[in-house]
């Protein structure tokens, strides 16, 4: 499958549109488990190796095929900032039915912070309002990950 990484730009009327940043061939056709999502993020974006925190959005169709990926935030070694409006602008422009969030903890400990859990719940609720399902929020550490869905924090 080809995985496209997009960026958002504004047209002359200040309306956002998608611009393909790069395209990579990836040997998995669907991303329907936390392990597959984590492996893809580590393979393509090296999240398990980054010295700073990165947050990515993976927009998916109904069969869990990737419609596009986006770098949402790039922070320091302790945090990054993610906002709902930016997430859903990208989701709506791709026509996604579902999505996953994934970010790394440079400390190596993938335990979700209270802020990770709170923002995930807020994003999940916003998705429900517009009919787009948050499949999971995955936190990457050193050679491991934590799925908020598997922990019962995403329902």
N, C-alpha and C positions, 0 to 999 in steps of 0.2 A: 504494500500500500504506500502511496505517496502521502507524506505528512507535510502540510504547508504551515509555515509560521507567518502570521500576518501582523501588520501594524495598522494603526488607525491614523488617517490623515483627514484634513478638512478640505472640501471643495471650495470654489470661489464664493459660494453662498454660506459657508461655514457649517455645512452638513458633513457628518463623518462618513467615510467610506473605507473599505478594506484595501490595503496594498500588500501584495505578496512580498514578503521579505526574503524567504528562501523556501526550497522544497527538498525534502529528503526521502529517499526510498527506505522503507522500514519493513522488516520481514514478518510482521504480525498484521493480520487483516482487521481484527476487532480488539477493542480494549474494554473488556467486560469484567475484569477482576482488578482488585487493588495491586496485585503483583504485576500484572501486565502494564498497568498505568505507571507504576513506579519504575519498572524496567525501561519503559520508553523514555521517561523523563531523565533517567540516569544515562541512557545511551545517547540521546540526542542533545540534552542540555547539561549533562554532567552535574546534576543537582547534588549528588553525593560528594562531590569534590569542591564545591564552591566555598570560598572564604567569606562570602557575604550572602545574605538571605535573598532569594528570588522566589517570586510567586508566579505560577503559570495557570492559565485557563485552557482546558481542552474541551472544545465544542464537538458534540457527537450527534449523529443521527439516531433514528429509532433502533438501528441494528448495532449500535456502539462502534460505528466506523467514524474515524476522525474527519471532521469537516474543516478544522483548523485549530492551531494553537496560538496562544498569545502570551507574551511576557507582560504580566499585569503590574508587577512592582519589583523594584530592586532596592534593597535597603542596605543597612550596615550589617555588622556581625551579630546583631541582636534583634532586629525587626525590619519589617517592610510594611508599607501601607497599601491597602486594597480597598476600593470603594465599590458599592453596589451599582451605581450608575454606569461606571466604566465596564463592569462585568456584563451587565445586561445589554448595553449598547453593542458589544461584540457578539454576544449570543444571538441577538435579534438580527444583526447584519449577516450572520452565517446561516440563519434559518435552523439553528440547532433545536432538537427536542429535549436534549439533556446535556449535562456538562459535568466536568470534574475539576476540582481545584487541587493544586499540588504545590507545596513549597518545601524548602529545606530549612533545617536548623544547623547552622555551621558548627555549633557546639558538638554535634554528633549525636545528641540525645533527641530522638524524634517525639518525645512526649509532648502532646499538644498543650499549649499554654491556655490559661483562662481566656485570654483575648482570642486565641485561635478558635476556641469553642463558641464564644459569643458571636464573633463575626460569621462563623459558619452557620449558626442558627438563623441569624438575620438574613444572610444570603439565601438560605434554604426557604425561608418564609416568603421572601420576595419572589423567588422562582415559582413557588406554588401559586402566587397571585396572578402570574402571567402564563402559567401552564408549562413551565420548563423545569425539569427535574434535576436537582443536584444529586448525582449518583454517589459522589464521595468527595471527601477532602483528605488528602494524603500528605503526611509530613515525613520527609526524608531525613534520615540520619546517616551515620557511618555504617554502611553495609546492612541497613535495616530501614524499616518504615513503620508508620502507624496509620491505619485507616480509621478515620472517625466513624465510618459506617460500621466497621467490624467491632468497634468499641461501644456501639449503640448510641453514639452522639449525633449521628445523621440517621433519620428515619424515613 
